[in-house]
Amino acid sequence: MRVDKFIWCTRLFKTRSLSSKACSEEKVKLNDECVKPSKEVNPGDRIALKVPPIWRTFEVKDVPKSRVGAKLVHDFMVETTSIDDLKALEMIQLVNKENRAAGIFGRPTKRNRRDLDDFKSG
């Protein structure tokens, strides 16, 4: 099975086009090599997905025939990401969630920056 189809079938991506795009942008590694979407996946292979700031790693147990339900995903792969990496990812996601709740969405606009500069200076 193609790697883009496999990561879609095992519910790592919501749509097949998103999984294909991730492969094309070198955010998916198969056995420690960045791969094209058409690369074949076999049982025993290792898949890594870039989820900033870490690489989540999975080991393929079996290849499904089609998209599987969420409860059946563990029959086809097992996550091998270290606990430290998962904790770091969880902390980053928590900070981002708090920032969104506070109304912070990233870099300030030019107007916001000028308002901040005015506030700091006087």
Biotite code that builds the C-alpha atoms (Angstrom):
import biotite.structure as struc

atoms = struc.array([
    struc.Atom([0.000, 0.000, 0.000], chain_id="A", res_id=1, res_name="MET", atom_name="CA", element="C"),
    struc.Atom([1.206, 3.529, -0.742], chain_id="A", res_id=2, res_name="ARG", atom_name="CA", element="C"),
    struc.Atom([2.523, 5.505, 2.233], chain_id="A", res_id=3, res_name="VAL", atom_name="CA", element="C"),
    struc.Atom([0.080, 8.382, 1.726], chain_id="A", res_id=4, res_name="ASP", atom_name="CA", element="C"),
    struc.Atom([-2.840, 5.960, 1.631], chain_id="A", res_id=5, res_name="LYS", atom_name="CA", element="C"),
    struc.Atom([-1.551, 4.079, 4.694], chain_id="A", res_id=6, res_name="PHE", atom_name="CA", element="C"),
    struc.Atom([-1.265, 7.178, 6.904], chain_id="A", res_id=7, res_name="ILE", atom_name="CA", element="C"),
    struc.Atom([-4.753, 8.227, 5.766], chain_id="A", res_id=8, res_name="TRP", atom_name="CA", element="C"),
    struc.Atom([-6.201, 4.724, 6.359], chain_id="A", res_id=9, res_name="CYS", atom_name="CA", element="C"),
    struc.Atom([-4.782, 4.631, 9.883], chain_id="A", res_id=10, res_name="THR", atom_name="CA", element="C"),
    struc.Atom([-6.293, 8.040, 10.652], chain_id="A", res_id=11, res_name="ARG", atom_name="CA", element="C"),
    struc.Atom([-3.074, 10.021, 11.042], chain_id="A", res_id=12, res_name="LEU", atom_name="CA", element="C"),
    struc.Atom([-4.482, 12.502, 8.513], chain_id="A", res_id=13, res_name="PHE", atom_name="CA", element="C"),
    struc.Atom([-8.070, 13.567, 7.971], chain_id="A", res_id=14, res_name="LYS", atom_name="CA", element="C"),
    struc.Atom([-7.985, 13.437, 4.156], chain_id="A", res_id=15, res_name="THR", atom_name="CA", element="C"),
    struc.Atom([-5.921, 11.603, 1.575], chain_id="A", res_id=16, res_name="ARG", atom_name="CA", element="C"),
    struc.Atom([-4.895, 14.866, -0.079], chain_id="A", res_id=17, res_name="SER", atom_name="CA", element="C"),
    struc.Atom([-3.480, 16.153, 3.235], chain_id="A", res_id=18, res_name="LEU", atom_name="CA", element="C"),
    struc.Atom([-1.434, 12.983, 3.660], chain_id="A", res_id=19, res_name="SER", atom_name="CA", element="C"),
    struc.Atom([-0.148, 13.228, 0.094], chain_id="A", res_id=20, res_name="SER", atom_name="CA", element="C"),
    struc.Atom([0.766, 16.886, 0.606], chain_id="A", res_id=21, res_name="LYS", atom_name="CA", element="C"),
    struc.Atom([2.659, 16.052, 3.815], chain_id="A", res_id=22, res_name="ALA", atom_name="CA", element="C"),
    struc.Atom([4.703, 13.451, 1.930], chain_id="A", res_id=23, res_name="CYS", atom_name="CA", element="C"),
    struc.Atom([5.496, 15.935, -0.823], chain_id="A", res_id=24, res_name="SER", atom_name="CA", element="C"),
    struc.Atom([6.627, 18.525, 1.766], chain_id="A", res_id=25, res_name="GLU", atom_name="CA", element="C"),
    struc.Atom([9.036, 16.001, 3.359], chain_id="A", res_id=26, res_name="GLU", atom_name="CA", element="C"),
    struc.Atom([7.065, 15.760, 6.597], chain_id="A", res_id=27, res_name="LYS", atom_name="CA", element="C"),
    struc.Atom([6.832, 11.974, 6.340], chain_id="A", res_id=28, res_name="VAL", atom_name="CA", element="C"),
    struc.Atom([9.756, 9.556, 6.652], chain_id="A", res_id=29, res_name="LYS", atom_name="CA", element="C"),
    struc.Atom([9.709, 5.849, 5.911], chain_id="A", res_id=30, res_name="LEU", atom_name="CA", element="C"),
    struc.Atom([12.608, 3.966, 7.528], chain_id="A", res_id=31, res_name="ASN", atom_name="CA", element="C"),
    struc.Atom([14.413, 7.287, 8.210], chain_id="A", res_id=32, res_name="ASP", atom_name="CA", element="C"),
    struc.Atom([14.166, 8.554, 4.603], chain_id="A", res_id=33, res_name="GLU", atom_name="CA", element="C"),
    struc.Atom([11.859, 11.270, 3.291], chain_id="A", res_id=34, res_name="CYS", atom_name="CA", element="C"),
    struc.Atom([9.595, 9.620, 0.738], chain_id="A", res_id=35, res_name="VAL", atom_name="CA", element="C"),
    struc.Atom([7.263, 10.419, -2.104], chain_id="A", res_id=36, res_name="LYS", atom_name="CA", element="C"),
    struc.Atom([3.560, 9.634, -1.612], chain_id="A", res_id=37, res_name="PRO", atom_name="CA", element="C"),
    struc.Atom([3.814, 6.566, -3.874], chain_id="A", res_id=38, res_name="SER", atom_name="CA", element="C"),
    struc.Atom([6.401, 4.671, -1.788], chain_id="A", res_id=39, res_name="LYS", atom_name="CA", element="C"),
    struc.Atom([5.171, 1.235, -0.671], chain_id="A", res_id=40, res_name="GLU", atom_name="CA", element="C"),
    struc.Atom([4.664, 0.382, 3.022], chain_id="A", res_id=41, res_name="VAL", atom_name="CA", element="C"),
    struc.Atom([5.238, -3.128, 4.378], chain_id="A", res_id=42, res_name="ASN", atom_name="CA", element="C"),
    struc.Atom([4.824, -4.674, 7.843], chain_id="A", res_id=43, res_name="PRO", atom_name="CA", element="C"),
    struc.Atom([7.861, -3.930, 10.016], chain_id="A", res_id=44, res_name="GLY", atom_name="CA", element="C"),
    struc.Atom([8.533, -0.513, 8.444], chain_id="A", res_id=45, res_name="ASP", atom_name="CA", element="C"),
    struc.Atom([8.955, 2.599, 10.596], chain_id="A", res_id=46, res_name="ARG", atom_name="CA", element="C"),
    struc.Atom([6.995, 5.750, 9.732], chain_id="A", res_id=47, res_name="ILE", atom_name="CA", element="C"),
    struc.Atom([7.834, 9.172, 11.185], chain_id="A", res_id=48, res_name="ALA", atom_name="CA", element="C"),
    struc.Atom([5.570, 12.233, 10.930], chain_id="A", res_id=49, res_name="LEU", atom_name="CA", element="C"),
    struc.Atom([6.765, 15.784, 11.577], chain_id="A", res_id=50, res_name="LYS", atom_name="CA", element="C"),
    struc.Atom([4.546, 17.402, 14.198], chain_id="A", res_id=51, res_name="VAL", atom_name="CA", element="C"),
    struc.Atom([6.462, 20.540, 15.175], chain_id="A", res_id=52, res_name="PRO", atom_name="CA", element="C"),
    struc.Atom([8.639, 20.465, 17.255], chain_id="A", res_id=53, res_name="PRO", atom_name="CA", element="C"),
    struc.Atom([9.025, 16.642, 17.209], chain_id="A", res_id=54, res_name="ILE", atom_name="CA", element="C"),
    struc.Atom([8.909, 13.618, 14.899], chain_id="A", res_id=55, res_name="TRP", atom_name="CA", element="C"),
    struc.Atom([6.175, 11.149, 15.931], chain_id="A", res_id=56, res_name="ARG", atom_name="CA", element="C"),
    struc.Atom([7.255, 7.599, 15.090], chain_id="A", res_id=57, res_name="THR", atom_name="CA", element="C"),
    struc.Atom([5.157, 4.520, 14.411], chain_id="A", res_id=58, res_name="PHE", atom_name="CA", element="C"),
    struc.Atom([5.912, 0.901, 13.573], chain_id="A", res_id=59, res_name="GLU", atom_name="CA", element="C"),
    struc.Atom([3.729, -0.824, 10.986], chain_id="A", res_id=60, res_name="VAL", atom_name="CA", element="C"),
    struc.Atom([2.255, -4.129, 12.206], chain_id="A", res_id=61, res_name="LYS", atom_name="CA", element="C"),
    struc.Atom([0.004, -4.870, 9.232], chain_id="A", res_id=62, res_name="ASP", atom_name="CA", element="C"),
    struc.Atom([-1.424, -3.143, 6.158], chain_id="A", res_id=63, res_name="VAL", atom_name="CA", element="C"),
    struc.Atom([-5.209, -2.531, 6.094], chain_id="A", res_id=64, res_name="PRO", atom_name="CA", element="C"),
    struc.Atom([-7.313, -3.099, 2.995], chain_id="A", res_id=65, res_name="LYS", atom_name="CA", element="C"),
    struc.Atom([-9.125, 0.244, 3.420], chain_id="A", res_id=66, res_name="SER", atom_name="CA", element="C"),
    struc.Atom([-9.644, 3.029, 5.967], chain_id="A", res_id=67, res_name="ARG", atom_name="CA", element="C"),
    struc.Atom([-10.160, 1.583, 9.450], chain_id="A", res_id=68, res_name="VAL", atom_name="CA", element="C"),
    struc.Atom([-12.166, 2.724, 12.435], chain_id="A", res_id=69, res_name="GLY", atom_name="CA", element="C"),
    struc.Atom([-10.421, 4.532, 15.273], chain_id="A", res_id=70, res_name="ALA", atom_name="CA", element="C"),
    struc.Atom([-10.744, 1.520, 17.583], chain_id="A", res_id=71, res_name="LYS", atom_name="CA", element="C"),
    struc.Atom([-8.933, -0.731, 15.081], chain_id="A", res_id=72, res_name="LEU", atom_name="CA", element="C"),
    struc.Atom([-5.917, 1.489, 14.405], chain_id="A", res_id=73, res_name="VAL", atom_name="CA", element="C"),
    struc.Atom([-3.799, -0.243, 17.088], chain_id="A", res_id=74, res_name="HIS", atom_name="CA", element="C"),
    struc.Atom([-4.107, -3.503, 15.114], chain_id="A", res_id=75, res_name="ASP", atom_name="CA", element="C"),
    struc.Atom([-2.168, -1.985, 12.213], chain_id="A", res_id=76, res_name="PHE", atom_name="CA", element="C"),
    struc.Atom([0.507, 0.153, 13.885], chain_id="A", res_id=77, res_name="MET", atom_name="CA", element="C"),
    struc.Atom([2.069, 0.991, 17.227], chain_id="A", res_id=78, res_name="VAL", atom_name="CA", element="C"),
    struc.Atom([3.431, 4.392, 18.305], chain_id="A", res_id=79, res_name="GLU", atom_name="CA", element="C"),
    struc.Atom([7.102, 4.313, 19.306], chain_id="A", res_id=80, res_name="THR", atom_name="CA", element="C"),
    struc.Atom([7.596, 8.016, 20.052], chain_id="A", res_id=81, res_name="THR", atom_name="CA", element="C"),
    struc.Atom([9.489, 8.618, 23.297], chain_id="A", res_id=82, res_name="SER", atom_name="CA", element="C"),
    struc.Atom([7.511, 9.818, 26.304], chain_id="A", res_id=83, res_name="ILE", atom_name="CA", element="C"),
    struc.Atom([9.717, 12.920, 26.625], chain_id="A", res_id=84, res_name="ASP", atom_name="CA", element="C"),
    struc.Atom([8.877, 13.960, 23.055], chain_id="A", res_id=85, res_name="ASP", atom_name="CA", element="C"),
    struc.Atom([5.159, 13.423, 23.650], chain_id="A", res_id=86, res_name="LEU", atom_name="CA", element="C"),
    struc.Atom([5.312, 15.558, 26.812], chain_id="A", res_id=87, res_name="LYS", atom_name="CA", element="C"),
    struc.Atom([7.108, 18.332, 24.894], chain_id="A", res_id=88, res_name="ALA", atom_name="CA", element="C"),
    struc.Atom([4.428, 18.203, 22.185], chain_id="A", res_id=89, res_name="LEU", atom_name="CA", element="C"),
    struc.Atom([1.670, 18.318, 24.793], chain_id="A", res_id=90, res_name="GLU", atom_name="CA", element="C"),
    struc.Atom([3.238, 21.381, 26.457], chain_id="A", res_id=91, res_name="MET", atom_name="CA", element="C"),
    struc.Atom([3.535, 23.240, 23.123], chain_id="A", res_id=92, res_name="ILE", atom_name="CA", element="C"),
    struc.Atom([-0.099, 22.438, 22.277], chain_id="A", res_id=93, res_name="GLN", atom_name="CA", element="C"),
    struc.Atom([-1.225, 23.632, 25.717], chain_id="A", res_id=94, res_name="LEU", atom_name="CA", element="C"),
    struc.Atom([0.644, 26.941, 25.346], chain_id="A", res_id=95, res_name="VAL", atom_name="CA", element="C"),
    struc.Atom([-0.847, 27.459, 21.871], chain_id="A", res_id=96, res_name="ASN", atom_name="CA", element="C"),
    struc.Atom([-4.337, 26.729, 23.198], chain_id="A", res_id=97, res_name="LYS", atom_name="CA", element="C"),
    struc.Atom([-3.910, 29.252, 26.031], chain_id="A", res_id=98, res_name="GLU", atom_name="CA", element="C"),
    struc.Atom([-2.585, 31.874, 23.606], chain_id="A", res_id=99, res_name="ASN", atom_name="CA", element="C"),
    struc.Atom([-5.595, 31.402, 21.312], chain_id="A", res_id=100, res_name="ARG", atom_name="CA", element="C"),
    struc.Atom([-7.957, 31.740, 24.283], chain_id="A", res_id=101, res_name="ALA", atom_name="CA", element="C"),
    struc.Atom([-6.186, 34.980, 25.225], chain_id="A", res_id=102, res_name="ALA", atom_name="CA", element="C"),
    struc.Atom([-6.559, 36.317, 21.677], chain_id="A", res_id=103, res_name="GLY", atom_name="CA", element="C"),
    struc.Atom([-2.912, 35.830, 20.629], chain_id="A", res_id=104, res_name="ILE", atom_name="CA", element="C"),
    struc.Atom([-2.733, 34.214, 17.196], chain_id="A", res_id=105, res_name="PHE", atom_name="CA", element="C"),
    struc.Atom([0.928, 34.668, 16.253], chain_id="A", res_id=106, res_name="GLY", atom_name="CA", element="C"),
    struc.Atom([2.936, 37.686, 15.221], chain_id="A", res_id=107, res_name="ARG", atom_name="CA", element="C"),
    struc.Atom([1.388, 41.059, 16.009], chain_id="A", res_id=108, res_name="PRO", atom_name="CA", element="C"),
    struc.Atom([0.118, 43.165, 13.131], chain_id="A", res_id=109, res_name="THR", atom_name="CA", element="C"),
    struc.Atom([1.797, 46.437, 12.329], chain_id="A", res_id=110, res_name="LYS", atom_name="CA", element="C"),
    struc.Atom([-0.953, 48.317, 14.122], chain_id="A", res_id=111, res_name="ARG", atom_name="CA", element="C"),
    struc.Atom([-0.701, 46.097, 17.213], chain_id="A", res_id=112, res_name="ASN", atom_name="CA", element="C"),
    struc.Atom([3.072, 46.525, 17.274], chain_id="A", res_id=113, res_name="ARG", atom_name="CA", element="C"),
    struc.Atom([2.762, 50.305, 17.136], chain_id="A", res_id=114, res_name="ARG", atom_name="CA", element="C"),
    struc.Atom([0.222, 50.220, 19.964], chain_id="A", res_id=115, res_name="ASP", atom_name="CA", element="C"),
    struc.Atom([2.591, 48.100, 22.036], chain_id="A", res_id=116, res_name="LEU", atom_name="CA", element="C"),
    struc.Atom([5.500, 50.470, 21.332], chain_id="A", res_id=117, res_name="ASP", atom_name="CA", element="C"),
    struc.Atom([3.351, 53.466, 22.361], chain_id="A", res_id=118, res_name="ASP", atom_name="CA", element="C"),
    struc.Atom([2.288, 51.689, 25.538], chain_id="A", res_id=119, res_name="PHE", atom_name="CA", element="C"),
    struc.Atom([5.892, 50.796, 26.466], chain_id="A", res_id=120, res_name="LYS", atom_name="CA", element="C"),
    struc.Atom([7.290, 54.266, 25.776], chain_id="A", res_id=121, res_name="SER", atom_name="CA", element="C"),
    struc.Atom([4.788, 56.293, 27.644], chain_id="A", res_id=122, res_name="GLY", atom_name="CA", element="C"),
])
